[in-house]
Every structure is written in C-alpha cells, then in structure tokens.
Amino acid sequence: MPPHALDLPIDISAKARDLHFRSLVIDTHTDTTQRFIFGDFDLGKCHADGSVDIPRLREGGVGAIFFAAWIRGTITGREAVEKAFAQIEAIRRQVERNPNDLVAAKTAGDILRARKAGKIAVLTAIEGAHMMGGDLGVLREFAARGVSYMTLTHVKNTDWADASTDAPAHNGLNEFGRRAIAEMNRLGMIVDVSHVSDKTLSDVLAVSKAPVLASHSSCYALCSSPRNLSDDLIRALVARGGVMQINFHMAFLSQAFRDAETAHPEYEQQVQEEAQRLCGEEDEACQLLEEDRLVREMVAQGKLPRVEWTAILDHIDHAVKIAGIEHVGLGSDCDGAQMPFGMEDESKLPRITDGLLARGYSEEAIEKILGGNVLRLMQDVEAAARAGD
C-alpha cells in the first residue's frame, strides 16, 4: 500500500479531531469520475492508488463531495454531450452500488438530509461547457439529471467563453454566454468560474443574478498560475456573494514549483508522454494517476521542489485576508492533479482543521471553511432561482 494508506493514521489534536468530525466537510471538486468509466472501479473499496474512495472519505470526515464529469476540450458537439451523459450515469451507478454510504444529492437540503442519515452526499458537476454542445436544451437536461454546477471552460475556450489558459477569442463572455448564464440562474445551477479568463469572470459577475463559485482555484498573489484568482478578482467575486474553494494542486500552491515547471517545460511533456505510453491514449483515469506518480518521482529526484500540505493553509490565510471568512472553502482537485505531500488523499483532510486551529482560527470560522460557506452559497443560488420564477 502507498504511504497515504489508511494504516498510517494522521497525528492531530483531540480538539481538532472532535471539531472536524462534527463539522460538515464539503469538497467541491474531484476528478474521480474518470475512474468510474474505465474498468470496474468500486468506490466502496479502499484502493492502493488515487485519492478518493469511501473508506478514505469516512476517514477524512467528508460529508459531501462533488464529482466532475470531464472530457478534453478538443471533443465537442454531440460526442461531447453523449460523453457527459455517460459520466453522469457512471456517478449515479456508484451511488446505487454503495447505498449504505452514499446518497445522490443536488441541493443544500439534500446535503443536510444526507448528513442527518449518516451518509455521504454525492453531487455531480460538469467541468467545461463544451460538454453541452452549444445547446441550452442540453443544459436543461444536465439540470434534470442532477447536475449542481457547471464550470464554464476547461483549459480551452468554448464557443462562448474564454479560458484562462487559452488565447482570448470572445473578449470574455459573448451574447450566447450571457444567455447561458441566465438559464443557469433560472435552473438554480451554480455557475463555476474556475478555469475562466479574468475578463470572462468579470463578465459573469456583471450578468449573473446569483452568486458564483470558484470551485477549485487558489490565490494568484501566492502562486502566479493563470488558473488562480488575483486579489481584485477575489474581491469582485465576494462582493456578489461568491465563494472561492482552494485547489490543492502543487503547481497552483507553490511559486517555486511553478517556476521550476516553467523553467523546464520538457518535464510536463515527458510526464504526459510517459503516462500515455503506460496507459494508452484513451484511458484518462490511468493517465491522471500515472502523471501524479511521475511528478512525485521528479520531486524525489530533485527536479521539482517538494510542496508540503501546509501550503493549503497559506492560501486559506490569504483568501480569508482578502475575501473574509464567509467566502473561502475547499476544492481539492483530487484524482485530477498532483496533491501536496501530507495531503495525498481525502483521509488527510482533518490535518486542515488541526492546522487552522494552530493558526488561531475559531471553531466557527473553521466550520465555515470546511463546508458552511459553500452550503450557504448553494442556498443563495437556489433562492435566486425561486425568486426568478
């Protein structure tokens, strides 16, 4: 078993353990869905690889988790739509396969009912609006199938919104994009602005009648990845009631790690090519896991700097300083990114509670960061949809 297996319990204070396990812990972004569609993966078993399964969710005190349906941005049109539907169905099957532990959820009320029943709420997200094929009817079908939020772009622009990691094509959000936001507001679907360009985010804030979510983004002031949010954008997001969820990916947490990657672009190419060689081009789940392993090997070889889990606390500190305690939470990006050392999987989440207590956060503040803030945002989005009916 790897060093993040359950037979290695983490060392935290009794106070932190008590607080963590009586709090509602919500992780707003994981990519484990890729594992559901390749092979016979069962969330109910403790796996020797990856970051998410029911035993580790229980060990980490997780009360609600968002699984993202995702495909590469080069796949568009009806093929993208059908792949999105297939992944939504794969998430549903995992819930049906593990009814004693999991329950399908979409709303804040669903999460609270799951918690009362002692179950983990499973929520569905669409990561990249290219998966709706430019059709608002598909967006409505996503909502009907239980999707709670949609990320407007992934790494590439869509036909109606610019991504943070692509050359601008629309100067932010175009007219169809504004209609899509309005429809998401009407449906009570959360608008997720992680991955979008700064201009797209500004345009979304200007048109959305509901607060928006950055489901897995960290702080640009601490690490200058285009995927992270500047202080000005954080302030704009929270001025409209939004919430930003800190991403655990090492390259979004550490400037030193980002600088090393930027100085050696061949590393990323080597990792991707080797992962494809080992897994084949089609098995995205295997590739993501191999990329994580290969990056960790590079850290061990001294090619990339080691990033400790406490970097997550640094980003929380900065986000709270800029946004206030009501607007920060956790969006790990587990099974889709390289986790920092000491936070390799969901079982390690109690360390965050312990670390925040050590940094002087109150119990009430920690409960908000762990899940209370995003639960409130969900309630606000649902209220805005009811008000618009």
Secondary structure, DSSP 8 states (H G I E B T S, - for coil): --TTSTTS-----HHHHHHHHHS-EEEEEE-THHHHTSS---TTS--SSSS--HHHHHHTTEEEEEEEE---TT--HHHHHHHHHHHHHHHHHHHHH-TTTEEE--SHHHHHHHHHTT-EEEEEEEE-GGGGTT-HHHHHHHHHTTEEEEES-SSS--SSB-BTTS--SSSSB-HHHHHHHHHHHHHT-EEE-TTB-HHHHHHHHHH-SS--EETT--BTTTS--TTSB-HHHHHHHHHTT-EEEE---HHHH-HHHHHHHHH-HHHHHHHHHHHHHHH-SS-HHHHHHHHHHHHHHHHHTTSS---BTHHHHHHHHHHHHHH-GGGEEE---BTTS---BT-SSGGGTHHHHHHHHHTT--HHHHHIIIIIHHHHHHHHHHHHHHHH-
